C-alpha cells in the first residue's frame, strides 16, 4: 500500500486507517472491523506504515505517529 500520494498528501486508504486510530490505539482486528477492510490488508498496511514511520506499535496496538498526525490534519 502506498501511504502518500505524489503531491505529499495521504492516500485515501492511509487516511482511513490513520483516522481509525487517531484517538485511540487499536489492534489490527479492531481496525479491520472499524474501517471494513479485510484483516490481511490492514496487517499489510500497518507493516508498510510502521516502516514508513506513520504508525507506532505498542504490544498488539497501533497508534498514529506525530509526523503522520500532522499529515492527517493537513489532508
Residue pairs with C-beta under 8 A, 6 or more apart in sequence:
1 11
1 13
1 14
1 41
1 44
1 45
1 48
1 49
2 11
2 14
3 10
3 11
3 13
3 14
3 48
3 49
3 52
3 54
4 10
4 11
4 14
4 71
5 11
9 71
9 74
9 75
10 18
10 68
10 71
10 72
10 75
13 45
14 45
14 49
14 54
15 72
15 75
16 35
16 37
17 31
17 35
17 37
17 42
17 45
17 46
17 49
18 49
18 54
18 55
18 64
18 68
18 72
19 72
20 26
20 31
20 34
20 35
21 31
21 55
21 62
21 63
21 64
22 64
22 69
22 72
24 63
25 58
25 61
25 62
25 63
26 34
26 61
26 62
27 60
27 61
27 62
28 39
28 42
28 43
28 46
28 60
28 62
29 39
31 37
31 42
31 46
31 62
32 38
32 39
32 41
32 42
35 42
37 45
46 55
46 57
46 62
49 55
49 68
50 56
50 57
50 62
53 65
53 67
53 68
54 64
54 65
54 67
54 68
54 71
55 62
55 63
55 64
55 65
55 68
56 62
56 63
56 64
56 65
64 72
